[in-house]
């Protein structure tokens, strides 16, 4: 499958959204189609947004965009959210709340829990500094390309928020 984000530069701004569950192949393909249809005509204050979208891990929608010598307006960002809503309404599924923590379990599956539940998992030792977490707060395609999206919890904001120690070496 071709990488729709391939042609955008590293400085393109990205927004990452998580579905509340794994999407099957047909759902993943349809979400990507809806988002890329939106990207084909995305405008921000009358300026075209060079953009593309993809679905990663069957769970995470990534929308990337940039305007040469400018920023995408709040209204432009809102328009992208409407495309996300269209996808979730059509299929149907929900997007996870912003404060959800997404991590990879010991079997390689993706789990999504509230911050309080993740804190409980830290306390019980079920997750720790080596647990792979997904950082939906990354800002640019460079971050995604440099593998900052999924990494050990100790190397992300999760370490501070949940008082995790350094990862094992």
DARA-V866621 format. One record per residue. N is the residue number from 1. D_FIRST is the distance of its C-alpha to the first C-alpha in Angstrom with 2 decimals. Layout:
BEGIN
[[N;D_FIRST] [N;D_FIRST]]
END
This chain:
BEGIN
[[1;0.00] [2;3.81] [3;6.55] [4;8.98] [5;11.77] [6;11.71] [7;14.49] [8;16.82] [9;19.67] [10;20.58] [11;23.39] [12;21.37] [13;22.66] [14;20.48] [15;21.31] [16;19.93] [17;20.81] [18;20.74] [19;20.76] [20;23.84] [21;22.02] [22;18.76] [23;16.71] [24;15.59] [25;12.16] [26;13.66] [27;15.30] [28;12.40] [29;10.55] [30;14.02] [31;14.78] [32;11.83] [33;13.05] [34;16.60] [35;16.16] [36;14.39] [37;17.14] [38;19.61] [39;18.34] [40;18.76] [41;22.46] [42;23.19] [43;26.68] [44;28.97] [45;32.65] [46;31.95] [47;29.61] [48;25.97] [49;23.53] [50;20.76] [51;17.99] [52;14.49] [53;13.32] [54;10.79] [55;11.52] [56;11.96] [57;13.35] [58;13.50] [59;16.50] [60;16.41] [61;15.80] [62;15.77] [63;17.21] [64;17.91] [65;20.52] [66;23.31] [67;26.27] [68;27.81] [69;31.23] [70;31.08] [71;29.89] [72;28.17] [73;31.04] [74;31.55] [75;31.37] [76;28.00] [77;26.75] [78;28.42] [79;26.55] [80;23.20] [81;24.78] [82;25.69] [83;22.07] [84;21.40] [85;24.50] [86;23.43] [87;20.27] [88;22.42] [89;25.19] [90;23.21] [91;21.54] [92;23.99] [93;23.68] [94;25.13] [95;24.09] [96;25.88] [97;29.03] [98;28.95] [99;31.10] [100;28.95] [101;28.10] [102;24.77] [103;24.85] [104;23.54] [105;26.16] [106;27.51] [107;25.20] [108;22.00] [109;21.76] [110;21.65] [111;25.03] [112;26.29] [113;30.02] [114;32.62] [115;34.05] [116;37.26] [117;35.54] [118;33.65] [119;37.04] [120;38.52] [121;35.83] [122;36.71] [123;40.40] [124;39.96] [125;37.99] [126;34.97] [127;32.84] [128;33.83] [129;33.05] [130;30.41] [131;28.52] [132;24.99] [133;24.87] [134;22.46] [135;24.00] [136;23.08] [137;25.62] [138;23.72] [139;24.31] [140;22.03] [141;18.64] [142;20.68] [143;21.49] [144;17.91] [145;17.12] [146;20.42] [147;19.58] [148;22.20] [149;20.24] [150;20.83] [151;23.94] [152;27.29] [153;29.41] [154;32.21] [155;30.23] [156;29.58] [157;31.81] [158;31.98] [159;34.42] [160;36.89] [161;36.51] [162;36.93] [163;39.07] [164;36.92] [165;38.09] [166;36.30] [167;33.56] [168;34.69] [169;34.31]]
END
